[in-house]
Amino acid sequence: MYEHRYEPLLSRPLFFRRVLNHAMLAFALILIALSIGVLGYHSLQGLSWIDSLLNASMILGGMGQIDPIYNVPAKIFASFYSLFSGIAFLGISSVAIAPVAHRFLHNLHLEDSKLHSGEK
């Protein structure tokens, strides 16, 4: 998917396309994770769609629960969704920053190989 460290840097238009593709993938993953939370809060807690969206968004964003939870199945769902959200946040962030981090490291490898080969 990415160029090897001995290959030249990707051109800017192709790099921006890669960044856009990763951003779209990250957005799709956010929508999937948010949908899981909305459906769970709506079906298990009986919240309205907008309140379910608010609670799922706050948990996924790391801010915490808004509405109190009264029944056991909803509490179990909320605890697992909170754990899932923490892991999902890390994974989605990684997907979003991967092309930029790769380009930075790839550029360092190219500069390092120029130093060892005696080029200026």
C-alpha positions in Angstrom: 0.0 0.0 0.0 2.9 2.4 0.8 6.1 2.8 -1.1 9.2 1.0 0.1 11.9 3.0 1.9 14.2 2.9 -1.1 11.5 4.2 -3.5 11.1 8.0 -4.0 8.5 10.0 -2.2 5.0 9.9 -3.5 4.1 13.0 -5.6 2.0 15.7 -3.8 -1.2 15.0 -5.7 -1.0 11.3 -5.0 -0.1 12.0 -1.4 -3.1 14.2 -0.9 -5.3 11.6 -2.5 -3.9 9.1 0.0 -4.6 11.4 2.9 -8.2 11.9 1.6 -8.7 8.2 1.3 -7.5 7.7 4.8 -9.7 10.5 6.1 -12.8 9.0 4.3 -12.0 5.6 5.9 -11.6 7.2 9.3 -14.9 9.0 8.9 -16.6 5.7 7.8 -15.2 4.0 10.9 -16.5 6.8 13.1 -20.0 6.4 11.5 -19.9 2.6 12.2 -18.8 3.1 15.8 -21.4 5.8 16.3 -24.2 3.7 14.8 -23.4 0.8 17.2 -23.8 3.2 20.1 -26.9 4.9 18.8 -28.6 1.5 18.2 -27.5 0.2 21.6 -28.7 3.2 23.6 -32.0 3.4 21.6 -32.9 -0.3 21.9 -31.6 -1.1 25.4 -32.1 2.2 27.3 -35.2 3.3 25.4 -33.7 6.8 24.6 -35.0 8.8 21.7 -32.8 8.8 18.6 -31.4 12.2 19.3 -30.6 11.4 22.9 -29.0 8.1 21.8 -26.9 10.0 19.3 -25.8 12.5 22.0 -24.8 9.7 24.4 -23.0 7.7 21.8 -21.2 10.8 20.6 -20.1 11.8 24.0 -18.8 8.3 24.9 -17.1 7.9 21.5 -15.4 11.3 22.0 -14.3 10.4 25.5 -16.4 13.0 27.3 -18.7 10.6 29.2 -22.3 9.7 29.7 -25.1 12.3 29.6 -28.3 10.4 30.6 -28.4 8.2 33.6 -28.8 4.4 33.0 -31.3 2.5 35.0 -31.5 -1.1 33.7 -28.9 -3.8 33.8 -28.6 -4.6 30.0 -28.1 -0.9 29.2 -25.4 -0.7 31.9 -23.6 -3.7 30.5 -23.9 -2.3 27.0 -22.6 1.2 28.1 -19.6 -0.4 29.8 -18.6 -2.4 26.8 -19.3 0.5 24.4 -17.1 2.7 26.5 -14.2 0.2 26.3 -14.8 -0.3 22.6 -14.9 3.5 22.1 -11.5 4.0 23.7 -9.9 1.3 21.4 -11.8 2.6 18.4 -10.6 6.2 19.0 -7.0 5.0 19.0 -7.5 2.9 15.9 -9.3 5.6 14.0 -6.8 8.2 14.9 -4.0 5.9 13.7 -5.8 5.4 10.3 -6.1 9.2 10.0 -2.5 10.1 10.7 -0.8 7.1 9.1 -0.1 8.7 5.7 1.4 11.8 7.3 3.5 9.8 9.7 4.6 7.5 6.9 5.7 10.4 4.6 7.7 11.9 7.5 9.5 8.7 8.2 10.0 7.9 4.6 11.6 11.3 4.1 13.9 10.6 7.0 15.0 7.3 5.4 15.7 9.0 2.1 17.8 11.7 3.8 19.6 9.0 5.8 20.4 7.0 2.6 21.7 10.1 0.9 24.1 10.7 3.9 25.4 7.2 3.7 25.9 7.3 0.0 27.8 10.6 0.0 25.2 12.6 -1.9 24.3 16.2 -1.0 
